[in-house]
Amino acid sequence: MCEIDDEGFHINSNTQETAVIWFRNDLRLADNPALNAAIATGLAVLPVFIQVPEEGSQWPLGGATKWWLHHSLKKLNESLVKCGSKLIVRSGNASEILLALVEEANVRRIFWNRLYEPESIARDSDLKSKLQVSGVQVESFNGSLLFEPWEVRTGEGKPFQVFTPFWRACLAANPPSPPISAPKNVRSPERWPVSLSIDDLMLEPTIDWAAGIREMWTPGEQGAMQRLHNFTIDHMPKYACQRDNPANEGTSRLSPHMHFGEISPRQIWHELIPLPSSGPYLRQVIWREFAHYMLYHHPRTPQEPFRAEFRNFPWRADAAKLQAWTRALTGYPLVDAGMRELWHTGWMHNRVRMVVASFLVKHLLQPWQEGAAWFWDTLVDADLANNTFGWQWVAGCGADAAPYFRIFNPMLQSKKFDPNGDYIRRWVPELRGLSNDSIHEPWLATVFELADAGIKLGVSYPYPIIDHVAARNAALEAFQTLRDNNSQLNG
C-alpha cells in the first residue's frame, strides 16, 4: 500500500530513475531552459532548491534579498504544485546535497541554469566534475542573459570594455531565441525525498521591518509578468522622457524580478521589441547585460577597481560621515530622500542612485566599496554584477566609467528632475511645508519661511554635513593627487 504525505503526494519506495532541476536565480517555470530540458528527458523530475551556507561566502545574502527570496520560493512552489509537482528544499553544501540526492532518488541527470558570479562559476565547475565522476549527466543552460559572455567579442576577438560598441555588437548578433512557454505538467516521482519547508530557511526578518517592501512589491513569476504588462501599457510610450523623474513611476521596476529570475530577459526582449518606443528601455536591458559581461571577464571587480590606477586613491574613511549617509541625515534633501526610499521599499530610483552614490564617493570621499556593501544589504534587486558596475561607474574607476570630475550637484539634480519637490516631500516629509524653490536647499530659506514650515535646521532637519563647493574642490584635489602619484610611478 502507498503512503501519502501531508500534501497528498505518494511516497512509496521504488527504483524509478529521476532528473533534478536545480533552481537558483531562475525562480520561474516559463522560459526556463533547464526545467524544459529536464522535462524533455521523460524522467520523473525533482525540482530542488538549496540554501547554501553563508559562512565563508564573500557575498552572503542581504536582508532585503532574503525577504524577497522567501516569498519568491513560496510562489514557485505554488506554481509547481499546480503542475503536479513540488519544490524539494534543502540547506547545506550544494555538492554534498546533490550527491546525496543521487543516491536517495536514483538521480541520473541534473540540470541547472548558469550563474556568472566568480564564486558560482568555481563551485559549479567543481560540482559538475564530481557529479560526472559519479556517473550523473550534468547539463547547464543560459537562463539569465540574452548572450553568453564569451560570445560577444571585438573584431580582434577580445572582450569589449566600452558599452556603446558592445551594444552595437549585440544588436548585430543573431537575435535572442523566442522564450519557452511554461509547462502545464511536471512528471513527479513515485517517492519524494525528505524536504525542509521554506519557512525552515528562516529568510524573513525576526523583527518585521519589511512593511514598506510588502506594500510595494509582489514577488514571484506572476508578479513579474504583471509588472511587465503594466509597464508596457502605462509607461513604455513615455519611458524616454519620464525615466529620470523619481516622483513618477516611469521606470519598469523589473530589476528584482530579473535578479531572481522570475522573468527572463528574453521574455522582456520579445515582448517589447515590436514596440516602436522600446529602444531606450531595451538599451538598459543591454546595459544590465554589459554589467554581467564585465563581471565574468573581470571577476576581481567586486572588491578591486577595474582601473588599476585607482587602487591608491586617497579615500578619507570616516565612520560618522558614512553613518550620516546610511541614515539619510546628510542635510541634502534629494540624497536623504533616496536613502529613505531605499530603507522603506528596498529599492531606489536609478537617477537618485547615481546622485547618492556620487555624494558618498565624491562629496564625502568614502570608498565606493562601503556604498556597494550598503546597497547589497538593503536592495531587493541586489545583484553583484549590476551593483559592482554601477558603483565603479559613478566612482570613475570602472569600465567605461563616468569621468572622475563628473561630480553630481545634488541641488541641481534635484531642481532638474524633481522640480516641484514631489519626491522630496514624499520621503522627507519634515520639509513638506517649504516652497518649490527652498525645498531643494532648505539652508537658503529665510528664517520666516522655515518658521512657517515648522522647521528648525539642526533639530528637525540637519544642516548639510559638508559644503558642496568645498567637497567638489576636495574631490578634484584628491583626483589630481592620484594622477600625480601615478605619473611619478610610471615615470
Stockholm file with secondary structure:
# STOCKHOLM 1.0

chainA/1-491         MCEIDDEGFHINSNTQETAVIWFRNDLRLADNPALNAAIATGLAVLPVFIQVPEEGSQWPLGGATKWWLHHSLKKLNESLVKCGSKLIVRSGNASEILLALVEEANVRRIFWNRLYEPESIARDSDLKSKLQVSGVQVESFNGSLLFEPWEVRTGEGKPFQVFTPFWRACLAANPPSPPISAPKNVRSPERWPVSLSIDDLMLEPTIDWAAGIREMWTPGEQGAMQRLHNFTIDHMPKYACQRDNPANEGTSRLSPHMHFGEISPRQIWHELIPLPSSGPYLRQVIWREFAHYMLYHHPRTPQEPFRAEFRNFPWRADAAKLQAWTRALTGYPLVDAGMRELWHTGWMHNRVRMVVASFLVKHLLQPWQEGAAWFWDTLVDADLANNTFGWQWVAGCGADAAPYFRIFNPMLQSKKFDPNGDYIRRWVPELRGLSNDSIHEPWLATVFELADAGIKLGVSYPYPIIDHVAARNAALEAFQTLRDNNSQLNG
#=GR chainA/1-491 SS CCCBCTTSCBCCCCCCCEEEEEESSCCCSTTCHHHHHHHHTCSEEEEEEEECCCTTCSSCCCHHHHHHHHHHHHHHHHHHHHTTCCCEEEESCHHHHHHHHHHHTTEEEEEEECCCSHHHHHHHHHHHHHHHHTTCEEEEECCSCSSCTTTCCCTTSCCCCSHHHHHHHHHHSCCCCCCCCCCSCCCCCSSCCCCBCGGGGCCSCSSCCCHHHHHHCCCSHHHHHHHHHHIIIIIGGGHHHHTTCTTSCCSCCCHHHHHTTSSCHHHHHHHHTTSTTCHHHHHHHHHHHHHHHHHHHCTTTTTSCSSGGGGGCCCCCCHHHHHHHHTTCSSCHHHHHHHHHHHHHSCCCHHHHHHHHHIIIIISCCCHHHHHHHHHHHCTTCCHHHHHHHHHHHHTCSTTCCCTTCCCCHHHHHHHHSTTCHHHHHHCGGGTTSCTTGGGCGGGSCHHHHHHTTCCBTTTBCCCSSCHHHHHHHHHHHHHHHHHHHHHHHC
#=GC SS_cons         CCCBCTTSCBCCCCCCCEEEEEESSCCCSTTCHHHHHHHHTCSEEEEEEEECCCTTCSSCCCHHHHHHHHHHHHHHHHHHHHTTCCCEEEESCHHHHHHHHHHHTTEEEEEEECCCSHHHHHHHHHHHHHHHHTTCEEEEECCSCSSCTTTCCCTTSCCCCSHHHHHHHHHHSCCCCCCCCCCSCCCCCSSCCCCBCGGGGCCSCSSCCCHHHHHHCCCSHHHHHHHHHHIIIIIGGGHHHHTTCTTSCCSCCCHHHHHTTSSCHHHHHHHHTTSTTCHHHHHHHHHHHHHHHHHHHCTTTTTSCSSGGGGGCCCCCCHHHHHHHHTTCSSCHHHHHHHHHHHHHSCCCHHHHHHHHHIIIIISCCCHHHHHHHHHHHCTTCCHHHHHHHHHHHHTCSTTCCCTTCCCCHHHHHHHHSTTCHHHHHHCGGGTTSCTTGGGCGGGSCHHHHHHTTCCBTTTBCCCSSCHHHHHHHHHHHHHHHHHHHHHHHC
//
